[in-house]
């Protein structure tokens, strides 16, 4: 063995980089650094075109700049989050950072966007850790940023070209006492409220996310024989949908809810460890997140054996009627909360028709409604880069705000009859139904972005039959 091919275990202790977990010893001699830093082909220059979402982000930065004249705005992408010991969760940058830069799932962790104040607004500068040079030990010895560990990293020039703004090494970033960061309530609020109305680039991403999500639902239906044969069929649903999310997008927009039988009555059921039994309904709430980080949010409730029972159909069609009422109510100038009111009026009427007990109207307070026992959640939330988008917006612009063209939100009423609820007939108990669509508000009302995903009872049965033949 030559002197430049030294076995690390033969090195003296002072010439090794010994990790605290005892797993890895990396040589740190000058000889090894010279050896491993030579003999590589020149990497071809890569200057990608400006990404479409990066072009749209310039206008977004201008809007935020106008609200904070003379202030130095610092928006950090954030650091990786530890999952367990020395393993991290999949990295996702802060939503505000993604919205202001157009950088999605390729964002370099730890990046920081700075809007430097100028005489006529702000100049955007993106600071990040660029590729480690092969004249240092970083590229092979640093597990956080080294190319041997995490793959090729972009250069400053490449990032600047891709995002259409000035990029710089984060080593040169100076922090100031007067920096306005995402901890600032006004900045966080303004960034959230600015996303209430989507631009054309965002709407295009939402359409694509819904289309990919539809494919995921198709995959699940096609896999129903395998799903029902498994003791934990809910997990199989989760896995089938995740495969589509990873192959067509970047990840899941949120943890998939695969809730079969009485689990459908648990609103945020994500354990997904139960069987999927023919004769039951299975409620699937899932969304594909694209590389741009925009996500869909769709729920469909399916009869596992392909056909609704009379009771299941009765409940399903009541929820569908409530959803249709919410669709009809959503128009420019209408209060956002009134979409929920329209849905709940139908739910309350149906519950009364079925003879279920309700809280007397005289005992109701605020927005309480007599049927809330059977539908305790709201009907709509904004949707975009976050599945529950714009959550730091002021109430007067969100729940009490007026609908505007360009808003994207969900319509998702439901009925949930808990298996131990003695106020409902036994045949209703353990049945949960939710129908959720993603809609775009237009000048005339709403356009359903998820119109291509069957939603009536007859359409759902035909959908299942078409993929099972």
C-alpha angles and dihedrals in degrees: 000000000000122000090252092055096058118167104238091223089063093057120102112257092251090060096053130083100226114195118218093238091062093233104104136040115184120190115239103186120128089237093058092045090053092047097049092042095061136064097051126132117242110267112238115248113258118198106168121200119259108278117241093237090050089057090052090047092065091067090047091054090050091054093052091043090057091055094051108039116183094008125119105232117202118190115181124203089213135233128276115276120232115243099180130347104308098354123093135207114254105284121252122172123231111280094237091053092051092048094050096045107028088229109138133173093342092064113134108239114249095027118150129203114208122192102203113203117244135176091269103033128296139323115222117226122179114208119195143147106268127204115304113245119242089234087075133057092241096090094061104020104044109081092191099056107003118123092225088059107034105016132246117342124206124252126239091255093050094051093046091051094046095049099035096234140093114284127195142177109272089225087078096052112119119201119218132199091236095053113133108218137175088276086072108099095213094051093046090049094048092049091050095047093047089062095056090092114048124219123226093267091054093048090052090053091049091053090051093047091052091048091053090047091054088056089052091055090048089053092051093050091048089052096050094110090056091042095053091046093059123084089225099037092158088066090052090054089051091050095047092051092045090055090058092045092054096042098045101027138009104269144317116305088223139342110303117246109216102174119172127186113338091356086077087072090064103085098208100030105162102149086089093185102129134099123262105228126197108245093037129093121243119209113207119189109180144139138190117230113211126219085262086061094241112136140200122220114202133163126193127173112211133190103237094217092045099255131081117231114231092260093045090050092049092055094041094052091049089056091046090052090052090050091050090051090053090049090053093048096052108096135135111283094025117121112255092232091056090070086065092046091055092053094045092052088062093044091051092049093050093048089051092049089054091052096242116157118258135191109261113258091237090064096052121108131197112329095348114131128193096246096051089107087073098037112029098165131079123262100231145026133173117263136202132093087002123043087229095037130195094013094158093058116117116266091241089061097039119035094009094033126110119252116251132191109267096040115129118202144146130259108202121154120169147176121221123186108188115224091240098043106125092187092075132061114270092245090062096050117109094019119123125177131181128168114192129183133176114231139188118214113229133180089271102041131283133340112205108229087192096051089121092065110084113246112164117087092247092047092049092051091048090047092055092045092051093054096042097054 
